[in-house]
Amino acid sequence: MLALVAAWPLFRSISFSFTDATANTIFNGQSEWIGFENYLERRVRSNGEIRWRGVLVDEGWWNAVWNTVRFSAISVALETFFGLLIALILNMEFKGRGLVRAAILIPWAIPTVVSARMWGWMLNDQFGIINHIMMGVGLISEPIAWTASSDTAMLAVLIVDVWKTTPFMALLILAGLQLIPRDMYEAAKLDGVHPIRVFFKITLPLLRPAIMVAVIFRTLDALRIFDLIYLLTPQSEATVTISVLSYREIQQFGDYGEGSAMSTLLFLIITLFVLLYIKLSKLDLSGEKN
């Protein structure tokens, strides 16, 4: 099943990246093998001038890489921080805790399309409630086109993504909190250890595996972000990611070869991140293997 739904499509995508496949040739087998030309090609003009073309010298590609990395780093950092705070609160004993836990998961359970459309209306510059509230309290003097302006488009996407995905991080971290033995906290309380010290000496070290799992899952998802960006800011160069750029090349321009090359490079980036993360996760703070 994995070979059918994952390995074969991956192989086909990689193989297309080494061809000149287009929307007209991909289905009739007329595409030709061109090697690494979609990635990087050296061309010599009649006047002797050397020009390079391909994904690796495309300014649009590197802009998408920067947007993807920036979005992933900021969103995962914020979601981990807020997820940890929420998990610590939900781990406490209080009345109605079960109801609160269920309510926290609502943003994560809402389909991305619904979330994007809902926030799109809320962030609208003419009748969005976000502008209405901020103008009412004096934070802004005039409406802001959150998703249309290049200055605020990335901020708008980050707000929506953090709102939607923080519950997922909180759920994973909460599971890790519940695995910590309670007798360790009781012993620390009897010894008179300050709660802040307990957090940094007991909770955080024992919670590290759960946080690592949450971070790697969320980062892998953030690196290939597509739906939220495409729905909220479909034409903005300030937020275009690798997945969105690859989609444009394939679906809008019909260039399956170059679009597949972009997808293949994204796959390599994710693979390198996973390998690096696994290697670093095996090292403690002193640099020695656990």
N, C-alpha and C positions, 0 to 999 in steps of 0.2 A: 504493500500500500504506500509506504514512504517512497519507494522507487517510482511509483506511478504519479503521485501528486506533488512530489518535491524534487527528486533527483533528475527525472527526465525533463521537466520544464526548466530546471536550472541549467542542465546540459545544453538544451536548445537555445536558451538565452545567451549563454557564453559562446556557442558556435555561431550564432547570428552576428555577434560583435566582430567576427573576423571576415564578414562578407559585406557586400554592397546591397544587402536586402532592403527593398522598399515595399510599400503597400502594393505595388503592381507586380513585383517579382517573387514575393515571399511564398505565395500559395501555388505558383506554377513551376517552382524549382529552377527558375532562370537566374537566381542570384549567384554571383561568382565570389570565389575566395580572394580576399585582398590583403590578408595578413593583418598587420598591426596598423593599417592606414587609418582606421577609425579612431585609434588611440593617439597616434603621432605619425605624421607623414612629412617628409622633406621634399619640397618641390623647387626646381630650378627653372626660373623664367627665361625667356629668350634673351633678355639683356644680362643674364648671368646672376640676377638677384635671387637669393635663397629665401624661400618662405616656408614656414611651418604651419601645418594645419592639423586638426584632430581635437579630440576632447581635452587632452592634457595641456593644450595651449589656448583653449577657449576661455575667455574672460567670464562668460556666463557660467561655465562649469565651476570655476574657482569661486565665483560669487555664491553659487549654490552650495558648495562645500563649506564655505565660511558660515553661511546661514544655518546649515544643518548642524555643524559643530557648535555654534553659538546657541542655537535653540536647545540642543541636547544637554549641553553643560548647565545652562541656566535653569531649564525646566527640571532636570533631575535633581539639581542641588536644592531648589526650592521645595520640590515635592518630598524629598527625603527629610528636610528640616520640618516642614509642616506635618508630614506623615508621622514623624517621631513624636511631635508634640501631641497630636491627636491620639496616637497609640498609648502614650503615657496617661492621658486623661481617661481613655476608655478602659484602661487596665485597673483603674481605681474602683473601689466599692461605693456605689451610690444608687439611690432609688431611680428606677427607670433606665438602668444602664443598657438593658437589652434593646429597648426602643431606640435609644440614641445610637447604638451600634448599627441598627438596621437603617436609620435615617441617614447616617454618614455615608452609606454605600449608594445612595440614590444617584448622585452625580456620575459615579462610575458605571452604574447600571444603565443609564440613559444612552441610547445609541449616539454615536458621534455626529451623525447627520442632524439629529434633532438638537443636540447641544449646540452645534455650529449655527444652525438657523436661529435658535432661540437667542444666543449671544449676539448674532448678527443684528437682530432687531434691537436688542438692548444697547448695543454700541452705535446704533445709527445716529448720524450727526443731526438729523432734523427732528426726530421724535423718539430717540432712544432714552430710556430711563436713566442710564448712567450719566449722560450729559445733564439731564434734568436735575438729578440729585446734586451733582457737583456744582452746577450753577446756583442751585438753591442755597448751598452752604458757603458759597463764595470762593470755591477752589479754582474755578475757571470763569472767565468773563464772557466767553462765546463758545458755541458748540464745537466739538472736535470730531473730525472725520476719522475715527479710530482705525478702521480697516482700510480706508482709502489713502490715507497719508503715509508716505514712506517713513516719516519720523515716528509714527505710533503703531504701524502695522504689526511689527514684531512684538511689541508690548501687548497688543490686543490678543495675539495668538498665544503668547505665554500665559496671560491671565486665564484664558479659557482652558488651556491644557492643564495648568496647575489646579484649577477648580475641578476639572473632571478626573484627573488621575491621582491626585493626592489620596483619596480614599483607598485606592489599590495599594499604595505604599503603606498606609496606615494599617491595612489588613494584614499584610505580610509581617510588618514589624510587631504588631500586636500578637501574632502567633508566636513570634520569638520571645516576647515578654512573658507569655504564659508558660513557657518551658523553663524559666529560671526558677530554681528551688526557693520556696518561701522561707525556709529555715535560714538561708544566708542573710535575708533582710532582718529576721528576728534576732540573729546573732549580732548583726551590726547595730541594731537598736539597743540591745542590752549593753553593748560596749560604748554606747553614747556617741557613735559616729554621726557626723553631720550629714543630713540628707543629700546635700550637693556632693559631698565626698563619696557617699554611697553610690550615687549615680555614675560618677566617673570611674570608680574603682570596682564596682560590681555590675551594675546594670549595663553600662556601655560596652565593657569588654565581653560580657556574655551574650550581648545582643549583636555583636559584630557579624557573626555568620548570617543572621537573618537580614541585617542591613545590606550585606554584600549581595545576597541573593536578590533582594528587592532592587538594588541599584543596577545590577547587571540586566535583569529582566526589563526594567524601565528604560535603560540606556539603549538596549537593542531595539526597543519599540520606538524610541525617540529618533534614532538615527535613520529610520526608514519612514518617518512621518510623511503622510500624504493627504489623507482625507480632510483633516482639520485645516491645513494650509490651503488646499484646493477649494474648499467650501467658503472659507472666510475671506481669503485674499488671493483669488485665482490668478490675477494678472500683475501682482506686485513683485517687483524684482527685489524688494527689501526682505521678502520672506520666502522666496522660491527655494525649495530644497532639492536635493539630488533626485528624489523620487518624482517630484513634480516636474522637474526638468526632463527627466527620462520619459515621462508620460507625454509631455508636449512633443518631443521628438518623434515618438512612435505614433501617437494618435492624431496629432494635429498636422504634423509635417510628413508623416509616413516614412520617416527614415528609421527603419528597424535596425539597421546596422549600427548607427551612432547611438541610438537610444539604448540598444542592448549593451553597447560598450559602457555607457554610463551606469547601467544597472550592474554590470559585472564589476566595475570599480567600486560601487557601493558595497557589493558583496565582499570584496577584498578588504575594504575598510572595516566592515563589521567583523570579519574573521580575524583581522589583526588586533582589533580591540579586545575580542574575546580571549585570544591567546595571551595578550599582554595582561589582561585583567586576571586570568587564571594564574599566570606566573607570579604577579605581584601579590595575589591573595595568599600564596604559600609562604610569604616572607613576613616575619614579625617586624616590629618597629626597630629592632636592632640589626635587621638585615639577615638574620639567620633563619633557616628553614624550620618550620614547626615540626 
